[in-house]
Amino acid sequence: MDNQNDYVWKNVSITLNKQYFYSSPIVPRGPSSLPLSEFRDVQGAAFDAVQSIPRQLVIEVQEGFNGQPGRFSWR
């Protein structure tokens, strides 16, 4: 993921394939790397990149520019 904005994203939730989740209190400006195994389903199982293909990614930011929420969706 690459935060190309001039501000830090706060309270970030990322959803992968509608069932695997990752959250972070902050995402700094610039590129960030996150292993797919960090994404977990509600039972706590990690995303398995050998068995599954990333098909959809949704990033939700509670506090972005001027403290406003934002959303990005990739399919």
KERO-20170 format. One record per atom (N, C-alpha, C): residue number from 1; atom name; x, y, z. Coordinates in steps of 0.2 Angstrom, whole numbers, always signed. Layout:
N
<rec><nr>NUM</nr><atom>CA</atom><east>X</east><north>Y</north><up>Z</up></rec>
...
END
This chain:
75
<rec><nr>1</nr><atom>N</atom><east>+4</east><north>-6</north><up>+0</up></rec>
<rec><nr>1</nr><atom>CA</atom><east>+0</east><north>+0</north><up>+0</up></rec>
<rec><nr>1</nr><atom>C</atom><east>+5</east><north>+6</north><up>+0</up></rec>
<rec><nr>2</nr><atom>N</atom><east>+2</east><north>+11</north><up>-3</up></rec>
<rec><nr>2</nr><atom>CA</atom><east>+6</east><north>+17</north><up>-3</up></rec>
<rec><nr>2</nr><atom>C</atom><east>+2</east><north>+24</north><up>-2</up></rec>
<rec><nr>3</nr><atom>N</atom><east>+3</east><north>+26</north><up>+4</up></rec>
<rec><nr>3</nr><atom>CA</atom><east>+0</east><north>+33</north><up>+6</up></rec>
<rec><nr>3</nr><atom>C</atom><east>+3</east><north>+38</north><up>+3</up></rec>
<rec><nr>4</nr><atom>N</atom><east>+1</east><north>+41</north><up>-3</up></rec>
<rec><nr>4</nr><atom>CA</atom><east>+4</east><north>+46</north><up>-7</up></rec>
<rec><nr>4</nr><atom>C</atom><east>+1</east><north>+53</north><up>-4</up></rec>
<rec><nr>5</nr><atom>N</atom><east>-3</east><north>+53</north><up>+1</up></rec>
<rec><nr>5</nr><atom>CA</atom><east>-5</east><north>+59</north><up>+3</up></rec>
<rec><nr>5</nr><atom>C</atom><east>+0</east><north>+63</north><up>+7</up></rec>
<rec><nr>6</nr><atom>N</atom><east>-2</east><north>+69</north><up>+9</up></rec>
<rec><nr>6</nr><atom>CA</atom><east>+3</east><north>+73</north><up>+13</up></rec>
<rec><nr>6</nr><atom>C</atom><east>+2</east><north>+73</north><up>+20</up></rec>
<rec><nr>7</nr><atom>N</atom><east>-2</east><north>+68</north><up>+22</up></rec>
<rec><nr>7</nr><atom>CA</atom><east>-4</east><north>+67</north><up>+29</up></rec>
<rec><nr>7</nr><atom>C</atom><east>-4</east><north>+60</north><up>+31</up></rec>
<rec><nr>8</nr><atom>N</atom><east>-4</east><north>+58</north><up>+37</up></rec>
<rec><nr>8</nr><atom>CA</atom><east>-4</east><north>+52</north><up>+40</up></rec>
<rec><nr>8</nr><atom>C</atom><east>-11</east><north>+49</north><up>+40</up></rec>
<rec><nr>9</nr><atom>N</atom><east>-12</east><north>+43</north><up>+39</up></rec>
<rec><nr>9</nr><atom>CA</atom><east>-19</east><north>+40</north><up>+40</up></rec>
<rec><nr>9</nr><atom>C</atom><east>-19</east><north>+37</north><up>+47</up></rec>
<rec><nr>10</nr><atom>N</atom><east>-25</east><north>+38</north><up>+50</up></rec>
<rec><nr>10</nr><atom>CA</atom><east>-26</east><north>+36</north><up>+57</up></rec>
<rec><nr>10</nr><atom>C</atom><east>-32</east><north>+31</north><up>+57</up></rec>
<rec><nr>11</nr><atom>N</atom><east>-31</east><north>+26</north><up>+62</up></rec>
<rec><nr>11</nr><atom>CA</atom><east>-37</east><north>+21</north><up>+63</up></rec>
<rec><nr>11</nr><atom>C</atom><east>-39</east><north>+18</north><up>+56</up></rec>
<rec><nr>12</nr><atom>N</atom><east>-34</east><north>+14</north><up>+54</up></rec>
<rec><nr>12</nr><atom>CA</atom><east>-35</east><north>+11</north><up>+47</up></rec>
<rec><nr>12</nr><atom>C</atom><east>-37</east><north>+4</north><up>+48</up></rec>
<rec><nr>13</nr><atom>N</atom><east>-42</east><north>+2</north><up>+44</up></rec>
<rec><nr>13</nr><atom>CA</atom><east>-45</east><north>-5</north><up>+43</up></rec>
<rec><nr>13</nr><atom>C</atom><east>-44</east><north>-7</north><up>+36</up></rec>
<rec><nr>14</nr><atom>N</atom><east>-41</east><north>-13</north><up>+35</up></rec>
<rec><nr>14</nr><atom>CA</atom><east>-40</east><north>-16</north><up>+28</up></rec>
<rec><nr>14</nr><atom>C</atom><east>-44</east><north>-22</north><up>+28</up></rec>
<rec><nr>15</nr><atom>N</atom><east>-48</east><north>-23</north><up>+23</up></rec>
<rec><nr>15</nr><atom>CA</atom><east>-52</east><north>-30</north><up>+22</up></rec>
<rec><nr>15</nr><atom>C</atom><east>-49</east><north>-33</north><up>+15</up></rec>
<rec><nr>16</nr><atom>N</atom><east>-48</east><north>-39</north><up>+15</up></rec>
<rec><nr>16</nr><atom>CA</atom><east>-45</east><north>-43</north><up>+10</up></rec>
<rec><nr>16</nr><atom>C</atom><east>-50</east><north>-48</north><up>+8</up></rec>
<rec><nr>17</nr><atom>N</atom><east>-53</east><north>-48</north><up>+2</up></rec>
<rec><nr>17</nr><atom>CA</atom><east>-58</east><north>-53</north><up>+0</up></rec>
<rec><nr>17</nr><atom>C</atom><east>-64</east><north>-54</north><up>+4</up></rec>
<rec><nr>18</nr><atom>N</atom><east>-66</east><north>-48</north><up>+7</up></rec>
<rec><nr>18</nr><atom>CA</atom><east>-72</east><north>-48</north><up>+11</up></rec>
<rec><nr>18</nr><atom>C</atom><east>-72</east><north>-52</north><up>+17</up></rec>
<rec><nr>19</nr><atom>N</atom><east>-66</east><north>-56</north><up>+19</up></rec>
<rec><nr>19</nr><atom>CA</atom><east>-66</east><north>-60</north><up>+25</up></rec>
<rec><nr>19</nr><atom>C</atom><east>-60</east><north>-60</north><up>+29</up></rec>
<rec><nr>20</nr><atom>N</atom><east>-55</east><north>-57</north><up>+27</up></rec>
<rec><nr>20</nr><atom>CA</atom><east>-49</east><north>-56</north><up>+30</up></rec>
<rec><nr>20</nr><atom>C</atom><east>-47</east><north>-49</north><up>+32</up></rec>
<rec><nr>21</nr><atom>N</atom><east>-45</east><north>-48</north><up>+38</up></rec>
<rec><nr>21</nr><atom>CA</atom><east>-45</east><north>-41</north><up>+41</up></rec>
<rec><nr>21</nr><atom>C</atom><east>-38</east><north>-39</north><up>+44</up></rec>
<rec><nr>22</nr><atom>N</atom><east>-36</east><north>-33</north><up>+43</up></rec>
<rec><nr>22</nr><atom>CA</atom><east>-30</east><north>-30</north><up>+47</up></rec>
<rec><nr>22</nr><atom>C</atom><east>-32</east><north>-23</north><up>+49</up></rec>
<rec><nr>23</nr><atom>N</atom><east>-29</east><north>-21</north><up>+55</up></rec>
<rec><nr>23</nr><atom>CA</atom><east>-31</east><north>-14</north><up>+57</up></rec>
<rec><nr>23</nr><atom>C</atom><east>-24</east><north>-12</north><up>+60</up></rec>
<rec><nr>24</nr><atom>N</atom><east>-23</east><north>-5</north><up>+59</up></rec>
<rec><nr>24</nr><atom>CA</atom><east>-18</east><north>-2</north><up>+62</up></rec>
<rec><nr>24</nr><atom>C</atom><east>-20</east><north>+5</north><up>+64</up></rec>
<rec><nr>25</nr><atom>N</atom><east>-17</east><north>+7</north><up>+70</up></rec>
<rec><nr>25</nr><atom>CA</atom><east>-18</east><north>+14</north><up>+72</up></rec>
<rec><nr>25</nr><atom>C</atom><east>-16</east><north>+20</north><up>+68</up></rec>
<rec><nr>26</nr><atom>N</atom><east>-11</east><north>+18</north><up>+64</up></rec>
<rec><nr>26</nr><atom>CA</atom><east>-8</east><north>+23</north><up>+60</up></rec>
<rec><nr>26</nr><atom>C</atom><east>-4</east><north>+20</north><up>+54</up></rec>
<rec><nr>27</nr><atom>N</atom><east>-5</east><north>+24</north><up>+48</up></rec>
<rec><nr>27</nr><atom>CA</atom><east>-1</east><north>+22</north><up>+42</up></rec>
<rec><nr>27</nr><atom>C</atom><east>+3</east><north>+28</north><up>+40</up></rec>
<rec><nr>28</nr><atom>N</atom><east>+9</east><north>+28</north><up>+40</up></rec>
<rec><nr>28</nr><atom>CA</atom><east>+13</east><north>+34</north><up>+38</up></rec>
<rec><nr>28</nr><atom>C</atom><east>+13</east><north>+36</north><up>+31</up></rec>
<rec><nr>29</nr><atom>N</atom><east>+15</east><north>+42</north><up>+29</up></rec>
<rec><nr>29</nr><atom>CA</atom><east>+16</east><north>+44</north><up>+22</up></rec>
<rec><nr>29</nr><atom>C</atom><east>+21</east><north>+39</north><up>+19</up></rec>
<rec><nr>30</nr><atom>N</atom><east>+20</east><north>+38</north><up>+12</up></rec>
<rec><nr>30</nr><atom>CA</atom><east>+24</east><north>+34</north><up>+8</up></rec>
<rec><nr>30</nr><atom>C</atom><east>+22</east><north>+27</north><up>+8</up></rec>
<rec><nr>31</nr><atom>N</atom><east>+26</east><north>+22</north><up>+5</up></rec>
<rec><nr>31</nr><atom>CA</atom><east>+25</east><north>+15</north><up>+4</up></rec>
<rec><nr>31</nr><atom>C</atom><east>+25</east><north>+11</north><up>+10</up></rec>
<rec><nr>32</nr><atom>N</atom><east>+21</east><north>+6</north><up>+11</up></rec>
<rec><nr>32</nr><atom>CA</atom><east>+21</east><north>+2</north><up>+17</up></rec>
<rec><nr>32</nr><atom>C</atom><east>+20</east><north>-5</north><up>+14</up></rec>
<rec><nr>33</nr><atom>N</atom><east>+24</east><north>-10</north><up>+17</up></rec>
<rec><nr>33</nr><atom>CA</atom><east>+23</east><north>-17</north><up>+16</up></rec>
<rec><nr>33</nr><atom>C</atom><east>+20</east><north>-21</north><up>+21</up></rec>
<rec><nr>34</nr><atom>N</atom><east>+15</east><north>-25</north><up>+19</up></rec>
<rec><nr>34</nr><atom>CA</atom><east>+12</east><north>-29</north><up>+24</up></rec>
<rec><nr>34</nr><atom>C</atom><east>+11</east><north>-36</north><up>+21</up></rec>
<rec><nr>35</nr><atom>N</atom><east>+14</east><north>-41</north><up>+24</up></rec>
<rec><nr>35</nr><atom>CA</atom><east>+13</east><north>-48</north><up>+22</up></rec>
<rec><nr>35</nr><atom>C</atom><east>+6</east><north>-50</north><up>+22</up></rec>
<rec><nr>36</nr><atom>N</atom><east>+4</east><north>-54</north><up>+17</up></rec>
<rec><nr>36</nr><atom>CA</atom><east>-3</east><north>-56</north><up>+17</up></rec>
<rec><nr>36</nr><atom>C</atom><east>-5</east><north>-61</north><up>+23</up></rec>
<rec><nr>37</nr><atom>N</atom><east>+0</east><north>-64</north><up>+26</up></rec>
<rec><nr>37</nr><atom>CA</atom><east>-1</east><north>-68</north><up>+32</up></rec>
<rec><nr>37</nr><atom>C</atom><east>-4</east><north>-64</north><up>+38</up></rec>
<rec><nr>38</nr><atom>N</atom><east>-3</east><north>-57</north><up>+38</up></rec>
<rec><nr>38</nr><atom>CA</atom><east>-5</east><north>-53</north><up>+43</up></rec>
<rec><nr>38</nr><atom>C</atom><east>-13</east><north>-52</north><up>+43</up></rec>
<rec><nr>39</nr><atom>N</atom><east>-16</east><north>-54</north><up>+38</up></rec>
<rec><nr>39</nr><atom>CA</atom><east>-23</east><north>-53</north><up>+37</up></rec>
<rec><nr>39</nr><atom>C</atom><east>-26</east><north>-59</north><up>+40</up></rec>
<rec><nr>40</nr><atom>N</atom><east>-31</east><north>-58</north><up>+45</up></rec>
<rec><nr>40</nr><atom>CA</atom><east>-34</east><north>-64</north><up>+48</up></rec>
<rec><nr>40</nr><atom>C</atom><east>-42</east><north>-64</north><up>+47</up></rec>
<rec><nr>41</nr><atom>N</atom><east>-45</east><north>-70</north><up>+47</up></rec>
<rec><nr>41</nr><atom>CA</atom><east>-52</east><north>-70</north><up>+47</up></rec>
<rec><nr>41</nr><atom>C</atom><east>-55</east><north>-70</north><up>+54</up></rec>
<rec><nr>42</nr><atom>N</atom><east>-61</east><north>-70</north><up>+55</up></rec>
<rec><nr>42</nr><atom>CA</atom><east>-64</east><north>-69</north><up>+62</up></rec>
<rec><nr>42</nr><atom>C</atom><east>-62</east><north>-75</north><up>+67</up></rec>
<rec><nr>43</nr><atom>N</atom><east>-61</east><north>-81</north><up>+64</up></rec>
<rec><nr>43</nr><atom>CA</atom><east>-58</east><north>-86</north><up>+68</up></rec>
<rec><nr>43</nr><atom>C</atom><east>-51</east><north>-85</north><up>+70</up></rec>
<rec><nr>44</nr><atom>N</atom><east>-47</east><north>-81</north><up>+67</up></rec>
<rec><nr>44</nr><atom>CA</atom><east>-40</east><north>-80</north><up>+68</up></rec>
<rec><nr>44</nr><atom>C</atom><east>-36</east><north>-83</north><up>+63</up></rec>
<rec><nr>45</nr><atom>N</atom><east>-38</east><north>-86</north><up>+58</up></rec>
<rec><nr>45</nr><atom>CA</atom><east>-34</east><north>-90</north><up>+53</up></rec>
<rec><nr>45</nr><atom>C</atom><east>-31</east><north>-85</north><up>+48</up></rec>
<rec><nr>46</nr><atom>N</atom><east>-25</east><north>-86</north><up>+47</up></rec>
<rec><nr>46</nr><atom>CA</atom><east>-22</east><north>-81</north><up>+42</up></rec>
<rec><nr>46</nr><atom>C</atom><east>-23</east><north>-82</north><up>+35</up></rec>
<rec><nr>47</nr><atom>N</atom><east>-23</east><north>-77</north><up>+31</up></rec>
<rec><nr>47</nr><atom>CA</atom><east>-24</east><north>-78</north><up>+24</up></rec>
<rec><nr>47</nr><atom>C</atom><east>-18</east><north>-82</north><up>+21</up></rec>
<rec><nr>48</nr><atom>N</atom><east>-20</east><north>-87</north><up>+17</up></rec>
<rec><nr>48</nr><atom>CA</atom><east>-15</east><north>-92</north><up>+14</up></rec>
<rec><nr>48</nr><atom>C</atom><east>-14</east><north>-90</north><up>+7</up></rec>
<rec><nr>49</nr><atom>N</atom><east>-9</east><north>-87</north><up>+5</up></rec>
<rec><nr>49</nr><atom>CA</atom><east>-8</east><north>-85</north><up>-2</up></rec>
<rec><nr>49</nr><atom>C</atom><east>-6</east><north>-91</north><up>-7</up></rec>
<rec><nr>50</nr><atom>N</atom><east>-5</east><north>-97</north><up>-4</up></rec>
<rec><nr>50</nr><atom>CA</atom><east>-4</east><north>-102</north><up>-8</up></rec>
<rec><nr>50</nr><atom>C</atom><east>-11</east><north>-105</north><up>-10</up></rec>
<rec><nr>51</nr><atom>N</atom><east>-16</east><north>-105</north><up>-6</up></rec>
<rec><nr>51</nr><atom>CA</atom><east>-23</east><north>-107</north><up>-7</up></rec>
<rec><nr>51</nr><atom>C</atom><east>-27</east><north>-102</north><up>-10</up></rec>
<rec><nr>52</nr><atom>N</atom><east>-26</east><north>-96</north><up>-9</up></rec>
<rec><nr>52</nr><atom>CA</atom><east>-31</east><north>-91</north><up>-11</up></rec>
<rec><nr>52</nr><atom>C</atom><east>-27</east><north>-85</north><up>-15</up></rec>
<rec><nr>53</nr><atom>N</atom><east>-31</east><north>-81</north><up>-19</up></rec>
<rec><nr>53</nr><atom>CA</atom><east>-29</east><north>-76</north><up>-23</up></rec>
<rec><nr>53</nr><atom>C</atom><east>-32</east><north>-69</north><up>-20</up></rec>
<rec><nr>54</nr><atom>N</atom><east>-28</east><north>-64</north><up>-19</up></rec>
<rec><nr>54</nr><atom>CA</atom><east>-31</east><north>-58</north><up>-17</up></rec>
<rec><nr>54</nr><atom>C</atom><east>-36</east><north>-55</north><up>-23</up></rec>
<rec><nr>55</nr><atom>N</atom><east>-42</east><north>-54</north><up>-22</up></rec>
<rec><nr>55</nr><atom>CA</atom><east>-47</east><north>-52</north><up>-27</up></rec>
<rec><nr>55</nr><atom>C</atom><east>-50</east><north>-45</north><up>-25</up></rec>
<rec><nr>56</nr><atom>N</atom><east>-50</east><north>-44</north><up>-19</up></rec>
<rec><nr>56</nr><atom>CA</atom><east>-53</east><north>-37</north><up>-17</up></rec>
<rec><nr>56</nr><atom>C</atom><east>-50</east><north>-35</north><up>-11</up></rec>
<rec><nr>57</nr><atom>N</atom><east>-48</east><north>-28</north><up>-11</up></rec>
<rec><nr>57</nr><atom>CA</atom><east>-45</east><north>-25</north><up>-5</up></rec>
<rec><nr>57</nr><atom>C</atom><east>-49</east><north>-18</north><up>-4</up></rec>
<rec><nr>58</nr><atom>N</atom><east>-51</east><north>-17</north><up>+2</up></rec>
<rec><nr>58</nr><atom>CA</atom><east>-54</east><north>-11</north><up>+4</up></rec>
<rec><nr>58</nr><atom>C</atom><east>-50</east><north>-8</north><up>+10</up></rec>
<rec><nr>59</nr><atom>N</atom><east>-48</east><north>-2</north><up>+9</up></rec>
<rec><nr>59</nr><atom>CA</atom><east>-45</east><north>+2</north><up>+14</up></rec>
<rec><nr>59</nr><atom>C</atom><east>-50</east><north>+7</north><up>+17</up></rec>
<rec><nr>60</nr><atom>N</atom><east>-51</east><north>+7</north><up>+24</up></rec>
<rec><nr>60</nr><atom>CA</atom><east>-55</east><north>+12</north><up>+27</up></rec>
<rec><nr>60</nr><atom>C</atom><east>-51</east><north>+16</north><up>+32</up></rec>
<rec><nr>61</nr><atom>N</atom><east>-51</east><north>+23</north><up>+31</up></rec>
<rec><nr>61</nr><atom>CA</atom><east>-47</east><north>+27</north><up>+36</up></rec>
<rec><nr>61</nr><atom>C</atom><east>-52</east><north>+31</north><up>+40</up></rec>
<rec><nr>62</nr><atom>N</atom><east>-52</east><north>+31</north><up>+46</up></rec>
<rec><nr>62</nr><atom>CA</atom><east>-56</east><north>+35</north><up>+50</up></rec>
<rec><nr>62</nr><atom>C</atom><east>-54</east><north>+42</north><up>+51</up></rec>
<rec><nr>63</nr><atom>N</atom><east>-47</east><north>+43</north><up>+50</up></rec>
<rec><nr>63</nr><atom>CA</atom><east>-45</east><north>+50</north><up>+51</up></rec>
<rec><nr>63</nr><atom>C</atom><east>-40</east><north>+51</north><up>+45</up></rec>
<rec><nr>64</nr><atom>N</atom><east>-42</east><north>+54</north><up>+40</up></rec>
<rec><nr>64</nr><atom>CA</atom><east>-37</east><north>+56</north><up>+35</up></rec>
<rec><nr>64</nr><atom>C</atom><east>-36</east><north>+64</north><up>+34</up></rec>
<rec><nr>65</nr><atom>N</atom><east>-37</east><north>+66</north><up>+28</up></rec>
<rec><nr>65</nr><atom>CA</atom><east>-36</east><north>+74</north><up>+27</up></rec>
<rec><nr>65</nr><atom>C</atom><east>-41</east><north>+77</north><up>+32</up></rec>
<rec><nr>66</nr><atom>N</atom><east>-38</east><north>+82</north><up>+35</up></rec>
<rec><nr>66</nr><atom>CA</atom><east>-42</east><north>+86</north><up>+40</up></rec>
<rec><nr>66</nr><atom>C</atom><east>-47</east><north>+82</north><up>+45</up></rec>
<rec><nr>67</nr><atom>N</atom><east>-44</east><north>+76</north><up>+47</up></rec>
<rec><nr>67</nr><atom>CA</atom><east>-48</east><north>+72</north><up>+51</up></rec>
<rec><nr>67</nr><atom>C</atom><east>-54</east><north>+69</north><up>+48</up></rec>
<rec><nr>68</nr><atom>N</atom><east>-55</east><north>+69</north><up>+42</up></rec>
<rec><nr>68</nr><atom>CA</atom><east>-60</east><north>+66</north><up>+39</up></rec>
<rec><nr>68</nr><atom>C</atom><east>-59</east><north>+59</north><up>+37</up></rec>
<rec><nr>69</nr><atom>N</atom><east>-65</east><north>+55</north><up>+37</up></rec>
<rec><nr>69</nr><atom>CA</atom><east>-64</east><north>+48</north><up>+35</up></rec>
<rec><nr>69</nr><atom>C</atom><east>-63</east><north>+47</north><up>+27</up></rec>
<rec><nr>70</nr><atom>N</atom><east>-60</east><north>+41</north><up>+25</up></rec>
<rec><nr>70</nr><atom>CA</atom><east>-60</east><north>+40</north><up>+18</up></rec>
<rec><nr>70</nr><atom>C</atom><east>-60</east><north>+33</north><up>+17</up></rec>
<rec><nr>71</nr><atom>N</atom><east>-61</east><north>+31</north><up>+10</up></rec>
<rec><nr>71</nr><atom>CA</atom><east>-62</east><north>+24</north><up>+8</up></rec>
<rec><nr>71</nr><atom>C</atom><east>-59</east><north>+23</north><up>+1</up></rec>
<rec><nr>72</nr><atom>N</atom><east>-55</east><north>+17</north><up>+1</up></rec>
<rec><nr>72</nr><atom>CA</atom><east>-52</east><north>+15</north><up>-6</up></rec>
<rec><nr>72</nr><atom>C</atom><east>-54</east><north>+8</north><up>-7</up></rec>
<rec><nr>73</nr><atom>N</atom><east>-56</east><north>+7</north><up>-13</up></rec>
<rec><nr>73</nr><atom>CA</atom><east>-58</east><north>+0</north><up>-15</up></rec>
<rec><nr>73</nr><atom>C</atom><east>-55</east><north>-2</north><up>-21</up></rec>
<rec><nr>74</nr><atom>N</atom><east>-51</east><north>-8</north><up>-21</up></rec>
<rec><nr>74</nr><atom>CA</atom><east>-48</east><north>-11</north><up>-27</up></rec>
<rec><nr>74</nr><atom>C</atom><east>-51</east><north>-18</north><up>-28</up></rec>
<rec><nr>75</nr><atom>N</atom><east>-53</east><north>-19</north><up>-35</up></rec>
<rec><nr>75</nr><atom>CA</atom><east>-55</east><north>-26</north><up>-37</up></rec>
<rec><nr>75</nr><atom>C</atom><east>-51</east><north>-28</north><up>-43</up></rec>
END
